[in-house]
Amino acid sequence: MARARAAVRGRDQELAVLRAASAADGGRLVVLKGPAGIGRSALLEEAERMLGAAGVRVLAVRPGRGGDGSTDDAPEGGAEAGRGGDGGDPYALAPLVGAVRDRFEQFQDAGLAAPLGALARIGDAVRRDGGGWAPAMVIALDELFGRLGRRGRVALLADDVQEVAEPAPVLTAARRAGCLVLAACEESAQYAPGVAELLAAADQVVTLGPLDDEVAEALTRRLPGPRLDEAVPGVLRTALGPLFGNPGTLLGTLADLRGRGRLAVFRGRLCLRAPQEPVELPAGHHLLRRTRSFGAPAVRLLSSLAVWDGFGVTDLPLLAEVTGTDLTECGRLLDRLIDAEVLVADAAGRVSCRCPALAAAAVRLPDARRGAALHASVAERLLSRRRTGGADPMALADHIARGGPAVALGRPRIGWLLGLAADAEREQPERAARWCLAALARLSPGDPDHARTLTRLLNLVVRTGRYELLRDVLAGYAERGCAPASLTEIRLAAILLALHTGEPPAEEAVRSLLDEAVTDREPAGFAQWWFGRPLTGGGGRGAVFAAETGGAGSPGEARGAVPVAGTGGVAAPMVARDAVRTAGLGEPLTDARDAEPAAGTGGSTTPTHARDALLTAHAGGAPAPTAPRDAEPSTPKAPRNAEAPAPTAPQSTEPPAPADPRHPCAASAPELMDLLSTALFGDLGACERVWHRPVRTAASRRAGRSHAGPEQPAPVAPSVADLATLTHLVLGARYRNPGTGVLGVYRRVVDGYTAVDWSGAMSAARELELSSGEATLAHQAARLFAADMCAARGEARQAAEWLADVRPVPGLAGPRSWVRIGLLSRAGDDRRAALLALRVSRRLRRAGVHAGLHLLLMRAVRIAAFADDHDGAADLLEEVELLCGDTGTDTSESLLLARGLVGRDVEQARQAVELARNRGDLPSVLDTCLVIARFAEDPRPWLREAHELATRCGASSLLERVRAVTRERGVPAPRSRGRREAPAVTERRIIDLIGEGLTNRQIALRLQISEKTVENHLTRLFARTGCRSRVELVAASLGGRLGRATT
């Protein structure tokens, strides 16, 4: 019942129609029609409750309900429409007699026994003899409804009347007797004879449309149990498309996800597990049941269209051929599925599934046609037509790409596919990427086109964000190897796939590539840095393999491996020690004015000139110089499972082609690897050499001035970016972060944190934890952000759990201490936090670990200044100055902040706040405003901004501090900016949130009002309604008794 009542949210207009019909004199017949799952039954139940409260006696007849009581709002989609009713009881006399007998005592009329007995006998005779409508039925029905209405108004509610062959005679008889009749039917059955007769006889027909997105999302939040994660409604909205506003489908999909373990409780929220996997409609959904009712050919047709992008009606003959269906029958099924709203057709004749969730469910049906096999079959037929010029080349290329290795292509056809990809590269890069991948899989590693195609594919993948395509590239490398010249690009592909998916490769050959260093200069292998462990048994940073002359550049056997000195399994502690000094995770926030706000996974203390070195390389300047090498890159032997060594690519006497400026990767693959190494592992020397080159981009010149004082020769402030930003800098302006996968989700954590959208940031952190793959460096940094946000929100236990999950990572020492002192400060132990920060900073600075120290010290200075710990603040200021000297960089924000807060210089502190605001670091702005408010002559603007930011992020502990400083300074309490809602709207929202179990303080945070305002609203509500408790208030709201009180 709670679910049904929740479903009537957003039906104010429909309920108003029903109220008007109830208030009218005489009999009325109102029919509610709508698709399955739209909420017809829930609306009838709400009408039953509403009429009962008004003193109307209600007789509910539900012929469409089975023995289990299922309705159109049930999770599996409800009764199927248009079955024509029960042939044994075409007028639903038995349900009517049963309903009256169940409520016999309510009507208190012994005279009802005679018409009930007559109707029961007539019904038995109809079922036994199959007779039709008889005059005796009219007499019995008129007597029955006449007696029912003698003692007051009676309402007859009939649900799922499409299950009755002829519902009109009974319902019109009730109207003749003066009863209010409310009937509900499924929209798809409106042309059935019995339902059409009823609709023609109705006084009013109300069509139920989908709920608004806001109402549907509110419906998911009112479910019992743990609160739904903020990201789940968005995922459902995308998957369900137009069905998101269908409450039966929405709630049924949620129930199905939970039943299959896709929804799991994590850290107090109901989250979607493996969010990268598609969301499917439940197996019992009415659209799937309807498709199965049309037979196995309809199932094959639906599953084929689910994987056939761009299918048009002109492709119908081809579809009929590959599915083994008669063309006429196939067309008829297509029409039936469109009429049943399983499929939709646009004006151009393209046909597709109703929503992505339906397509995902269709491919799993028992008689479904699998995607690759379907495309291969289509491609073979199109290839035969191509010889006569009767096939669309782009459609053919799509089917070849999706058909996999089952489609055999000769060398000329491969060249044709590559030419088509080159033509489509600019306007349709995703298609071009698939075509390049299909061609690459059919080229031998020694083919001259193999290396060029691999380069083009990498460029297209970077532009489109389709990093999953690289799995097939790496699988092909593990099976067949590659030419020596392509090994660097293969390693780059492996790194890109690991960065964006967080999944270690399945192939041992590819794992060994990730165990190696990005170049030969890093102290640890990529897998050790990213996954926290080597992926093969060799340990360290992997092995460098040497291949025989003429062998393919694929990973060789262990016996041919020559380990790099000092990086074996025994040397792992040394690698970790060196990682502490040179790699590490970067500061979670950038300092440069023009850098994007980011955090956490940069893996380096990359200064702004390092960033601009990367930009310079992609603007046409020289790449970052690399350390000298003693030998040429080695080439490993072919893998064991290769049938024969892959041929070496022919040596070309022509110079390498210049980088195509149209491509996102303007540098060559070796140059990109060097740049990636510089970005991730902080090769400050290489950055310095590039920075002093005479040619600098305009962006680098602007960055050099961003923090320079008026009398300084434009020194460079440190800038540390998260991995998504670093990858963008390395790969160029056209790099696309897909928004999913490890880097995409982590970027949302960072952006949400810095923009004080902490609900979104926490949701992204939970999504990262529940995604498939291993925990990466990005996971560790996201956990630190989550711990800090929970601490600021007063959720100490959650903060401790997040922090405990962060594994020991050398480069995370500074950021981890940054979180720890935040936890101490939120708990009120400011002096201990400042001492801890000072101790940690000194230890890390002596060890040469600078990653995250500026952020740690800035927070510590704010904490000490807020607590009036003058000695501690002075010591921290000295530490900031020493750190600036150690790193050789100008950190204007750190120095301005420390000197301004320690010396209580409002002007210097204001400049530091402006720098933090310009780079989008709103949490730092919030903390700094709180400190300045303690000593500024006019604290009100500082308190106002701190209050606004703390309210936006829901930081209850910081709001308490704002109130404490307000009382201390004796100024009026700050109020949130923005248009104030009308009291009626606010009161309704307060009642809804009480129903969700929120306290007054939690309600105040949610509505961005003060706790006192919530109390005042409740006091007025209690006075107007007569309710004496919050429970009574919610009950009165659910009972509809507050309609006038809150309007």
Summary of the structure (lengths in Angstrom):
residues: 1047
radius of gyration: 35.0
end to end distance: 25.6
largest distance: 109.0
contacts: 3738
relative contact order: 0.05
helix: 58%
strand: 5%
